[in-house]
Amino acid sequence: MEAILQWGLDVVRLAQVLESPGMTFFMRAVSALGSGAAYVAIIGFAHWCVDRDRSLRLSVVLLVSLWLNTALKLLLDQPRPFDLDPSVGLVRAALGGLPSGHAQNSLVVWFVLASWGKSARAFVPAAVFCLLTGLSRVYLGVHFPTDVLGGWLVGAVLLCVHFLAGDKIEAFLRERAPRVPLVALSAVSLAMIASGPSVEVAVPAGLLLGMGVGFYLCGRGVGFSASSPLGREGMAKFLVMSGRFAVGIAGLVLLFALTEKLSAGFGASPNFRLFIFVRYAALALWITLGAPAVFRILHLGENDVIRYEEQK
């Protein structure tokens, strides 16, 4: 293992031969597009402007990926390049290095998004971006090449499960009572939070619970169709979609800022993990329930309430 890590460190140093302010800025920008904040914005846009069902499926596979990546990092506890040579660390990151979360999650998100396209050519830019994301993490000195390869491998396994079994799982749950999908997502969320004492696992667990509860309540009462902006087309449709995204993101920023002020008081508290869980559940609730309700009030969305027939 030591020889592999030393080889990886040599690759990082080789990549940093190209170091310059412009290259570092570019690599940091690429890496930022694989961050949690970027994925929240992507999920929000998909939920508000594309399709609620597809957005929920994307959210589930991404959040499972986030949890699995955290669990593997805690289990394997592998060093990062800057742990062996601080001079190569152009940025810093927490937890272990293997597998790379940026590499794993970018593969999952962008390939799922590419599958929504009408042509297989949509996978080409997705693959290019995933490659750039992996290279950026090596260049910035936060991952060895083996970390990136490991992230891609785990991500590929999750994609196989999603593409091969996702439709069957969804159909199975939808054939049951309307509350069954909510119960299933809640159970997975609780399993995540029970998997370990780490604060990091509380993030995907809270988001998953919030997404499930919000999706269910929105379908039962609020009524919102992401893909149907009141029959508008052309520029009018663009303005409605832009309005939704602007209002939705503003709400997320405001909610995050308010809870950030509260986090200082919980930092040393034994309830900090619970606070993180509730905080991210609230953010997900805004995406799936709060924002659609505001869209209805602002006439940015039409009534599309789903009436469920309870099954006995």
HELIX and SHEET records of a PDB file:
HELIX    1   1 GLU A    2  ALA A   15  1                                  14    
HELIX    2   2 GLN A   16  LEU A   18  5                                   3    
HELIX    3   3 PRO A   21  ALA A   32  1                                  12    
HELIX    4   4 GLY A   36  CYS A   49  1                                  14    
HELIX    5   5 ARG A   52  LEU A   76  1                                  25    
HELIX    6   6 PRO A   81  LEU A   84  1                                   4    
HELIX    7   7 PRO A   86  VAL A   88  5                                   3    
HELIX    8   8 GLY A  101  SER A  115  1                                  15    
HELIX    9   9 ALA A  120  ALA A  122  5                                   3    
HELIX   10  10 PHE A  123  TYR A  139  1                                  17    
HELIX   11  11 PRO A  145  ARG A  174  1                                  30    
HELIX   12  12 ARG A  179  ALA A  194  1                                  16    
HELIX   13  13 VAL A  199  VAL A  201  5                                   3    
HELIX   14  14 ALA A  202  LEU A  217  1                                  16    
HELIX   15  15 CYS A  218  VAL A  222  3                                   5    
HELIX   16  16 GLY A  234  PHE A  266  1                                  33    
HELIX   17  17 PHE A  272  LEU A  285  1                                  14    
HELIX   18  18 TRP A  286  GLY A  290  3                                   5    
HELIX   19  19 ALA A  291  ILE A  297  1                                   7    
END                                                                             
